Amino acid sequence: MEERLTIEMDDFTEEKLDNLCKNAVELINYSRSVVLKEVNLIQLMTYFTLGKWIVEVQQDGESRAQYGKKVLITLSETLNREFGKGFSVATLTNIRKFYLTYQDRISEPVVTEFAIEKSQPLVTKLKSKPPFHLSWSHYLILMRIENMEERNFYERQAWKEGWGKRELGRQYGSSLYERLLIGKDKDKILETSQKGQIIEKPGDIVKDPYVLEFLGLDERTDFSESELESRLIDHLQEFLLELGTGFAFVARQKRFSFEEDHFRVDLVFYNRLLQCFVLFDLKTEKLKHQDLGQMQMYVNYYDRYEKQDFENPTIGVLMCPDKNDAMVELTLPENSNIYASKYQLYLPDKKLLRDKLKEWMEEAEGEF
């Protein structure tokens, strides 16, 4: 028996066996992802429809506040009795809010086909252009955002970037929307709100400020540049999320030499969308003009000795706790690929950022 098995195994080449394993893994992963997407879509369609029915029944009540509460309590008791836990008044309140937030996304005929006719082919049709791309947990976060343009931005960005619930919550908490829009022209603001973060030129990948609350250094002011660098590497996944779209880590303390002089770049990344290296130099004190000159040398080295012909010019980013914008502008040549950005070790005050964005937009409108 053992001899026969050995002979049968000899008929398979190593390559065929590897392909079998690879294809099996891909097939199972694909099947699971399809099932998860379909289950998620059906759940959201169900919640949307329930929310619609709740609103319609509540609107028929004479004393809407008291009647509306009774509707939720009665429905909650009925559903929990039928299906067990999972349909508390709080959950039904969120389901109602889900419909009110996204009521224009699904037409009445589609709701009828799904909920009344219970058409099976409908699910297949919806998968080609689903009304919702994220999970219920994502929408629980998104529904807290009152501004529709801001809410749509986070929904599109979470879908594009594959953010989980935790990542979405963190990006909203760090005011990504406001940070990306401050300094943009009016057309860019509208486009970003509608399409999410757009990467077309070097400045599009740079944030100011960077928010590094995940490092756990917010209570301290005595850390060194090497400690800041080590903490960023230890929290590389969170840092990549903060950097944004298309970044891949390449190296830390990348060394290069000119004759007997040796230099090191703190952190080297590559951005696949812009197809270029992005160099980061970390500072723990206010930025000086010498720091800008040093980064210019780093960028020149990468452009001359590391960059391939098909790649775009290298970008340099100096991350510092404080800077003088006028000094930076005076020191750097026009159209420079070098940027100076502040970092902060705590989550920003959303109200202050929103006020700043509103003030900036009012100033921008006054220029037209």
Disulfide bonds with the S-S distance in Angstrom:
none
